[in-house]
Amino acid sequence: MAKPKLVVFDLDYTLWPFWVGTQVDPPFHKDRESKVIDSRGHPVRLYPETVEVLRSLHADGIAIAAASRTGEIKGANQLLDLFNLDQYLSHKEIHPGSKVTHFKRIREQSGVEFNQMLFFDDENRNIVDVSRLGVLCVLASNGVNLKLLEDGLKKFSLQMQK
């Protein structure tokens, strides 16, 4: 089965179920029980299978990147660190602007062509924009999970057979 060289994930409502800086308040830290909380003391969580999804790709030797348009750059990076997700990411583009710009920078940094990338995002407008580059995109309406990853990898493999 053909596999992508790079899988890219949006952050808000793709890896975690909220918008950073809007629905949770930075700065973030871990409490005494090592649970991530925001500045108001409210718990902050990932989608249940986020870590498994990233761990699975990493174990398969597939590079992973994050592409987010959030304006809360510091908070997003803080969460990636506190949740230990940075260990899986080889590239990060976290700043306001077009996802197309994010992907062009990721391609420049990684050397991976668009047709060798797979992208997960919760917003259809990003799916439309990035797919025009030749990236295979998967809509993650309810965040990432292992089934969605498996379906995306199968779709990628089928596309590469054409």
KEGU-10990 format. One record per residue (C-alpha): residue in three letters; x, y, z. Coordinates in steps of 0.1 Angstrom, whole numbers, plus 5000, padded with zeros to 4 digits. Layout:
ALAXYZ
...
END
This chain:
MET500050005000
ALA501450344990
LYS501850585019
PRO502250955021
LYS505651095029
LEU504051365051
VAL500751395070
VAL499751745080
PHE497151825107
ASP495252135116
LEU495152195153
ASP491852355165
TYR488952105162
THR491251855145
LEU493751755172
TRP491851915201
PRO488152005205
PHE488352385209
TRP489852705195
VAL492952815213
GLY492653165228
THR488853175222
GLN487352875241
VAL490352815264
ASP492553075280
PRO496353075278
PRO498853045294
PHE498552675299
HIS500252455325
LYS500052115341
ASP498452085375
ARG499651855404
GLU498251555386
SER500051645353
LYS496751735337
VAL496852035313
ILE494752325324
ASP494152685312
SER494753005331
ARG491252975347
GLY492052625360
HIS489752455335
PRO490952125321
VAL492152115285
ARG492051785265
LEU492851645232
TYR490451435211
PRO490651085227
GLU492650925199
THR494951215189
VAL498051065205
GLU497450715190
VAL497050865156
LEU500351055158
ARG502150765174
SER500950525147
LEU502150755119
HIS505450805136
ALA505950435141
ASP505350385104
GLY508150635096
ILE505750895081
ALA506651255088
ILE504051465106
ALA503451845104
ALA501052095120
ALA499452375100
SER497252615119
ARG495852965111
THR495353055148
GLY496453395160
GLU497253245194
ILE500653115183
LYS502253105217
GLY499252915232
ALA499152665204
ASN502852585207
GLN502552565245
LEU499752305242
LEU501852105217
ASP504652095242
LEU502452025273
PHE500751735255
ASN504151605243
LEU502951625207
ASP506151815196
GLN508051485196
TYR505951375166
LEU506151695146
SER508951755121
HIS507452085108
LYS505052345122
GLU503352635105
ILE501352815131
HIS500253165123
PRO497353355108
GLY497053355070
SER496253115042
LYS496752745046
VAL498152755010
THR501052965024
HIS501552715053
PHE501752435028
LYS504152605005
ARG506452665035
ILE506152305046
ARG507052185011
GLU510052415011
GLN511252295045
SER510551925040
GLY511251875003
VAL508051675001
GLU505951744971
PHE502251824975
ASN501151494959
GLN502951304986
MET501151485014
LEU497851395033
PHE496051665052
PHE493351655079
ASP491351965088
ASP487952045102
GLU487152335079
ASN485952275044
ARG487352605031
ASN490852485040
ILE490252145024
VAL489152324991
ASP492152564991
VAL494852304999
SER493452034976
ARG494052274947
LEU497752234954
GLY497451864947
VAL497351764984
LEU494951484993
CYS492651635020
VAL490351465045
LEU487651655064
ALA487951585101
SER484451705111
ASN484751545146
GLY488451555151
VAL491051295142
ASN490750925152
LEU492250595141
LYS489350515117
LEU489650855100
LEU493450805097
GLU492950455082
ASP490350585057
GLY492650875047
LEU495650635042
LYS493550405021
LYS492250695000
PHE495850814995
SER496950464984
LEU494150434959
GLN494950784945
MET498550684940
GLN497450374920
LYS495750594894
END
